[in-house]
Amino acid sequence: MSLQKSTLFKFAELLADCKRARLTGTRGAKEIFNLQVMDCEPSLEFLPKEGKVIDVGSGGGLPGVVWAVYRPDLEIFLIDSINKKCEALKEIIDELKISNVKIFCSRSEDFAGLHREEFDLAGARALASAGVVAEFLAPLVRVGGKVLTFKGEKVHEEISEVNNNWKKLGLSKPTLKFYGGESKCLVTWQKISQCPKEFPRRVGLAGTKKFWE
């Protein structure tokens, strides 16, 4: 087992043993490692050559911790809105002695208001539909950067409902890369222009009033 995978298995063990907060829906270190941690590996190819990346709605640190372990040269930000999850994740990061991670307890809308278009890549896993995730992440990414999300079998439905309105967020049309069959997909967008100042909207609007409608 490589040094990175050894570190990530220890990460899975810490997630499984965490008592402060439930950080993953999967129980047991082996199951977390195989089903959750290793599921993040296909996204590594989309990381920038240098710079800052952010994992929004990080929860148990997936995919952000995987990114940090494989790419210690990058500055990795993890944000989540639930304080007890952030505190638990901080303890795990300290235990693993990972030095290139910063954790913030914040809603993405609030964080984007303070760190607008600062990141080379913004990603999310198991957060919301593709259109909603794009609205959360687009204000965080610099022009020329990328937005990334993990999706499942409903990816075509989620993409089609937005139609060709991605430019409203300063994004290109999405690119889909399937892995592990047709049930898992990485969706990426290029940031082709600045995100309009109306984004991020106030907390709660992205999920209730779709930007494309």
Summary of the structure (lengths in Angstrom):
residues: 213
radius of gyration: 16.3
end to end distance: 48.8
largest distance: 48.8
contacts: 699
relative contact order: 0.13
helix: 41%
strand: 22%
